[in-house]
Amino acid sequence: MSLETWLGFFAACWVISLSPGAGAIASMSSGLQYGFWRGYWNALGLQIALVVQIAVVAVGLGAVLATSALAFTLIKWFGVAYLVYLGIKQWRALPSDLADESAVRPVGKPLVLMARGFLVNISNPKALVFILAILPQFIDTHLPLLPQYLIIAATMVCVDLIVMAGYTGLASKVLRALKTPKQQRRMNRTFAGLFVSAAAFLATLHRA
Protein backbone atom coordinates (compact mmCIF):
# COMPACT_ATOMS: atom_id res chain seq x y z
CA MET A 1 0.00 0.00 0.00
CA SER A 2 1.44 3.35 -1.05
CA LEU A 3 1.59 6.32 1.32
CA GLU A 4 -0.89 8.23 -0.85
CA THR A 5 -3.39 5.36 -0.70
CA TRP A 6 -2.95 5.02 3.04
CA LEU A 7 -3.52 8.74 3.61
CA GLY A 8 -6.75 8.53 1.62
CA PHE A 9 -7.87 5.57 3.71
CA PHE A 10 -6.79 7.33 6.91
CA ALA A 11 -9.00 10.30 6.05
CA ALA A 12 -11.91 7.99 5.22
CA CYS A 13 -11.52 6.28 8.61
CA TRP A 14 -12.06 9.56 10.43
CA VAL A 15 -15.21 10.29 8.47
CA ILE A 16 -16.53 6.79 9.15
CA SER A 17 -15.71 6.82 12.87
CA LEU A 18 -17.03 10.31 13.53
CA SER A 19 -20.37 9.51 11.91
CA PRO A 20 -22.91 9.01 14.73
CA GLY A 21 -24.13 5.45 15.07
CA ALA A 22 -24.91 2.67 17.51
CA GLY A 23 -21.23 2.38 18.50
CA ALA A 24 -21.05 6.06 19.42
CA ILE A 25 -24.29 5.80 21.41
CA ALA A 26 -22.98 2.73 23.26
CA SER A 27 -19.69 4.52 24.03
CA MET A 28 -21.44 7.61 25.39
CA SER A 29 -23.84 5.45 27.38
CA SER A 30 -20.95 3.54 28.96
CA GLY A 31 -19.06 6.74 29.74
CA LEU A 32 -22.18 8.22 31.31
CA GLN A 33 -22.87 5.19 33.49
CA TYR A 34 -19.37 4.12 34.51
CA GLY A 35 -16.97 6.99 33.83
CA PHE A 36 -14.17 7.03 31.28
CA TRP A 37 -11.75 4.29 32.37
CA ARG A 38 -14.39 1.70 33.14
CA GLY A 39 -16.69 2.68 30.29
CA TYR A 40 -13.86 2.52 27.73
CA TRP A 41 -13.94 -1.28 27.85
CA ASN A 42 -17.01 -0.95 25.64
CA ALA A 43 -14.84 0.65 22.93
CA LEU A 44 -12.44 -2.30 23.06
CA GLY A 45 -15.36 -4.62 22.38
CA LEU A 46 -16.34 -2.47 19.40
CA GLN A 47 -12.82 -2.88 17.97
CA ILE A 48 -12.79 -6.65 18.40
CA ALA A 49 -15.98 -6.81 16.34
CA LEU A 50 -14.44 -4.49 13.75
CA VAL A 51 -11.39 -6.74 13.41
CA VAL A 52 -13.67 -9.77 13.01
CA GLN A 53 -15.62 -7.98 10.26
CA ILE A 54 -12.42 -7.05 8.42
CA ALA A 55 -11.19 -10.63 8.72
CA VAL A 56 -14.49 -11.92 7.32
CA VAL A 57 -14.11 -9.60 4.32
CA ALA A 58 -10.43 -10.53 3.89
CA VAL A 59 -11.12 -14.28 3.64
CA GLY A 60 -13.96 -13.74 1.19
CA LEU A 61 -16.89 -14.59 3.44
CA GLY A 62 -18.03 -10.99 3.44
CA ALA A 63 -19.24 -11.25 -0.15
CA VAL A 64 -21.18 -14.40 0.68
CA LEU A 65 -22.89 -12.80 3.69
CA ALA A 66 -23.57 -9.59 1.78
CA THR A 67 -25.43 -11.49 -0.95
CA SER A 68 -27.31 -13.79 1.43
CA ALA A 69 -30.77 -12.39 2.21
CA LEU A 70 -31.22 -14.85 5.09
CA ALA A 71 -27.88 -14.01 6.75
CA PHE A 72 -28.48 -10.29 6.35
CA THR A 73 -31.98 -10.56 7.84
CA LEU A 74 -30.92 -12.71 10.79
CA ILE A 75 -28.01 -10.43 11.71
CA LYS A 76 -30.15 -7.31 11.25
CA TRP A 77 -32.99 -8.44 13.50
CA PHE A 78 -30.57 -9.69 16.13
CA GLY A 79 -29.06 -6.20 16.09
CA VAL A 80 -32.48 -4.57 16.34
CA ALA A 81 -33.45 -6.77 19.30
CA TYR A 82 -30.14 -6.13 21.08
CA LEU A 83 -30.36 -2.35 20.67
CA VAL A 84 -33.92 -2.39 22.01
CA TYR A 85 -32.69 -4.49 24.94
CA LEU A 86 -29.96 -1.92 25.66
CA GLY A 87 -32.57 0.84 25.44
CA ILE A 88 -34.82 -0.89 27.97
CA LYS A 89 -31.87 -1.56 30.25
CA GLN A 90 -30.78 2.08 30.03
CA TRP A 91 -34.33 3.29 30.75
CA ARG A 92 -34.52 1.08 33.85
CA ALA A 93 -31.01 1.96 35.09
CA LEU A 94 -31.17 3.05 38.73
CA PRO A 95 -29.89 6.58 39.37
CA SER A 96 -27.83 7.42 42.44
CA ASP A 97 -27.26 10.61 44.38
CA LEU A 98 -23.75 11.62 43.31
CA ALA A 99 -23.91 14.65 45.56
CA ASP A 100 -23.52 12.14 48.39
CA GLU A 101 -19.84 11.15 48.42
CA SER A 102 -20.68 7.93 50.27
CA ALA A 103 -23.08 6.77 47.55
CA VAL A 104 -22.12 3.60 45.74
CA ARG A 105 -21.19 4.22 42.10
CA PRO A 106 -22.20 1.65 39.49
CA VAL A 107 -19.28 -0.60 38.53
CA GLY A 108 -19.43 -2.30 35.17
CA LYS A 109 -17.49 -5.52 34.67
CA PRO A 110 -14.86 -5.15 31.91
CA LEU A 111 -15.76 -8.38 30.13
CA VAL A 112 -19.46 -7.52 30.20
CA LEU A 113 -18.79 -4.08 28.73
CA MET A 114 -16.50 -5.58 26.07
CA ALA A 115 -19.19 -8.11 25.16
CA ARG A 116 -21.73 -5.32 24.95
CA GLY A 117 -19.56 -3.33 22.52
CA PHE A 118 -18.78 -6.44 20.50
CA LEU A 119 -22.46 -7.33 20.08
CA VAL A 120 -23.39 -3.75 19.10
CA ASN A 121 -20.86 -3.75 16.24
CA ILE A 122 -21.05 -7.36 15.10
CA SER A 123 -24.85 -7.29 14.84
CA ASN A 124 -24.86 -4.49 12.27
CA PRO A 125 -24.96 -6.13 8.81
CA LYS A 126 -24.64 -2.79 7.07
CA ALA A 127 -21.23 -2.32 8.70
CA LEU A 128 -20.04 -5.53 7.06
CA VAL A 129 -21.49 -4.54 3.69
CA PHE A 130 -19.95 -1.07 4.04
CA ILE A 131 -16.52 -2.51 4.81
CA LEU A 132 -16.89 -4.88 1.88
CA ALA A 133 -17.65 -1.92 -0.41
CA ILE A 134 -14.89 0.39 0.89
CA LEU A 135 -11.84 -1.79 1.54
CA PRO A 136 -11.29 -3.13 -2.01
CA GLN A 137 -10.81 0.45 -3.22
CA PHE A 138 -7.64 0.69 -1.13
CA ILE A 139 -6.28 -2.79 -1.83
CA ASP A 140 -3.61 -3.36 -4.48
CA THR A 141 -4.24 -6.87 -5.79
CA HIS A 142 -0.74 -6.97 -7.27
CA LEU A 143 0.81 -6.84 -3.81
CA PRO A 144 0.58 -9.34 -0.91
CA LEU A 145 -2.88 -8.98 0.63
CA LEU A 146 -2.20 -9.92 4.25
CA PRO A 147 0.11 -6.95 5.03
CA GLN A 148 -2.39 -4.58 3.44
CA TYR A 149 -5.30 -5.93 5.47
CA LEU A 150 -3.20 -5.72 8.64
CA ILE A 151 -2.41 -2.06 7.91
CA ILE A 152 -6.08 -1.37 7.18
CA ALA A 153 -7.23 -3.10 10.38
CA ALA A 154 -4.63 -1.29 12.52
CA THR A 155 -5.56 2.07 10.99
CA MET A 156 -9.31 1.61 11.45
CA VAL A 157 -8.92 0.37 15.01
CA CYS A 158 -6.55 3.17 16.07
CA VAL A 159 -8.77 5.90 14.61
CA ASP A 160 -11.93 4.39 16.09
CA LEU A 161 -10.31 4.02 19.51
CA ILE A 162 -9.46 7.73 19.48
CA VAL A 163 -12.95 8.73 18.37
CA MET A 164 -14.68 6.44 20.88
CA ALA A 165 -12.37 7.78 23.60
CA GLY A 166 -13.75 11.21 22.74
CA TYR A 167 -17.35 10.03 22.92
CA THR A 168 -16.73 8.13 26.17
CA GLY A 169 -14.77 10.97 27.73
CA LEU A 170 -17.39 13.55 26.78
CA ALA A 171 -20.13 11.49 28.40
CA SER A 172 -18.02 10.86 31.51
CA LYS A 173 -17.66 14.63 31.92
CA VAL A 174 -21.44 14.89 31.80
CA LEU A 175 -21.58 12.26 34.59
CA ARG A 176 -19.80 14.65 36.94
CA ALA A 177 -22.41 17.32 36.26
CA LEU A 178 -25.37 15.01 36.91
CA LYS A 179 -25.50 15.11 40.67
CA THR A 180 -29.13 14.34 41.37
CA PRO A 181 -31.12 11.16 40.63
CA LYS A 182 -33.64 13.26 38.65
CA GLN A 183 -30.92 14.54 36.30
CA GLN A 184 -29.49 11.05 35.85
CA ARG A 185 -32.91 9.56 35.19
CA ARG A 186 -33.56 12.15 32.49
CA MET A 187 -30.21 11.42 30.83
CA ASN A 188 -30.73 7.64 31.07
CA ARG A 189 -34.06 7.98 29.30
CA THR A 190 -32.49 10.17 26.63
CA PHE A 191 -29.93 7.47 25.86
CA ALA A 192 -32.66 4.83 26.00
CA GLY A 193 -34.46 6.76 23.29
CA LEU A 194 -31.25 6.94 21.23
CA PHE A 195 -30.78 3.17 21.44
CA VAL A 196 -34.36 2.55 20.34
CA SER A 197 -33.97 5.10 17.53
CA ALA A 198 -30.84 3.31 16.35
CA ALA A 199 -32.79 0.04 16.44
CA ALA A 200 -35.62 1.59 14.40
CA PHE A 201 -33.13 2.85 11.82
CA LEU A 202 -31.46 -0.56 11.57
CA ALA A 203 -34.87 -2.18 11.11
CA THR A 204 -35.50 -0.04 8.01
CA LEU A 205 -32.31 -1.15 6.27
CA HIS A 206 -32.55 -3.51 3.33
CA ARG A 207 -29.94 -5.53 1.52
CA ALA A 208 -28.80 -3.73 -1.63
N, C-alpha and C positions, 0 to 999 in steps of 0.2 A: 504494500500500500504506500503510495507516494505521500509526501507531506501535504501537498495541495489537496489530495483526496481526503486525508485525515482531517484537515482543518475544516473542510466542508461538512464532514460527518460530525465533527466536534460542535460546530454551530447548530446543526440539526438536532443534536442531543439536547442542547439547552432549550430549544423551542419545544421539543417533545416533553421534557421534564417539567418545564414551567407551566405547561398547559394544565389547567385545573382538571382533576379527575378523581376517581375513587381512591387512588393511592395518596393523593394530597389530602383528601378528607380524612382518611385513616391516620395519616401522620399528624395532622392538626388535632384530631380527636385524642390520640395517644399522648401528645404533648400537653393537652389541656387536662387530661385525667391524671397523668403520672409525672409530669415534669419532663425536662429535656432528656436527661441521661437514661431514665428508665423507659420513657416513651420512644426513644430512638431505636430500641430493639425492633419495633414495628418496621422501620425503614430497612433494617437488615433482612427481614423476611421478604419485603418487596423485592430486594435485589436478588435473593436466592431464586425467586420465581422468574425474574427477568433473565437470569443466567440459564434457567431451565428452558425458557421460551426460545432463547437464542440457540441453545444446543439442539432443540427440536427442529428449528429451521435449518441449522447447519447440516444435520444428518439427512435432511430431505423429508422428514415427517410433517413439517409445517405445511407443505403443499398438499399433502394427503388430507390433513385436518381441515385446511382452508376450503377444500372442495367437497368435504363431507357434510351434508346438511344435518345428518343425525348428530355427528360429533359437535358441530357448531351449536346446535340447539341444546344439547345436553349441558355443555359447558356454560352457555349463556344463562340458562335457567337456574343452574347451580349458583352462578354468580349473582343473579337477581335475588334468589332466596337468601344467600349469605349476607348481602348488603342490607336486606330488610331485617334480617336477624340482628345485625350490628346496630341498625337504627332503633329497633325495639330495646336492645340492651342499653344503648346510650340514653334513650328516653327514661328508662327505669333506673338509671344509675343514681345511687344515693348521694346527695350532696353532704358536705360537712362544713362546719363553721371554722374557716381558716383564720378567723380573727382570734380564735382560741388556740394558743400555742401548744396546748396539751392535747388537742384533737388529733385523732389517728388519721394520717394521710393514706389514701388508697395506694397499695403496692402491687403493681402488675408483675407477674412472673415473666422473666425474659423469654423462655421458650414459648409461652402462651402468646406473647406479643409478636414474636417472630412468626409463629404459625398463623396468626391473624393477618399479618402483612402478606405472607406467602399466599394465603387463600384469596385475598383481595385481588392480587395481581394475576395469579394463575387461572382464576375463574373468569377472566375477561377475554373472550375469544377474539374480539376486535384487536386487542393488543398483539396477539399472535399473527393475525392477518396483516396488521400494520407493519410489524417487524419483517414479515415475509415480503411485503411490497417495497420496503425501504432499503433493507440491507443489500440486496443484489446490486443496487445502483453504485455501491461503494466497494464492491468486490471485483478484483481483477482475476478472471478465471485462468489467466496465463501464469499466475504465480501460485505458490502453495497456499491452500485455503485455510488450513488450521491456524497459522500465525495471524492471518488477517481476521479470522473470527475471534481469536484471543484478544487482539487489539481492539476490535469493535466492542466486545463484551466488557473489557476493562474500562474503555472510554465511557460507555453508557452507564456502567455501575458507578464510576467515580462522579460523573456529573449528577446522576440521580441522587447519590448520597449527599452531595452538597445541597441540592435543591430541597430534598426532604429534611435535611438538617435545618434549613431556613423555615420551612413550614412548621416543623416540630418545635423549634426554638421560639418562633413567633407565638404559637399557641401556649407554650409554657410561660411566656411573659404575661399573657392574659390571665393565666392561672393565679399569678400573684396578685392581680387586681381584683379577682373575684373572691371577696372575703366572706360574703354571706351565703347561706344555703339558697336563698331566693335567686341571687345572681347566678350561682352555679346551675341551678335547675333550669333557668332560662337558657343558659348557654348549652347545656346538655340537650335540651329539646331542639335548639337550633341545629346542632350537629346531627341529631336524630333525623330531622327533616332533610338535611343534606344527604345522608346515607340513603334515605328512601327515594329522594330525587335522583340520585345516581342509579339506583336500582330501576326506577321507571325509565330512565334514559337507556339503560342497557337492554331493557325489555323491548324497546322499540327498534333495536338494531336487527338488521337482516343480512344474511350472507350475500355478498356481491355475486 
